[in-house]
Amino acid sequence: GAAEPIGMWAPELHPERLLDVAGVARMAGITPDTVRTDLSRATIPPPQGHLMGSPWWTRPVIERWLASRPARGRPRKGD
């Protein structure tokens, strides 16, 4: 039979589970402006897409990014 087209069926891709700048800021405990600054400095993962010009990420990507960030107030490795 004909192969079905590849769909985006992963639960983390459900529109209600995607994170915009404000959602990332809430998870990270920072302001939306800081998320935008991090994005411009490439210190946050690149957006996985854009919706009406606004970047979005999936929760697992942001969770991995947060887990890899040094704890606040602790020096980074090499400092």
CORVENHU-V682460 format. One record per helix or strand. SS is the DSSP state (2 for helix, 1 for strand). FROM is the first residue (numbers start at 1). TO is the last residue. If there is no record, write none. Layout:
SS_FROM_TO ; SS_FROM_TO
This chain:
2_11_13 ; 2_15_17 ; 1_19_19 ; 2_21_28 ; 2_32_40 ; 1_49_51 ; 1_54_57 ; 2_59_68
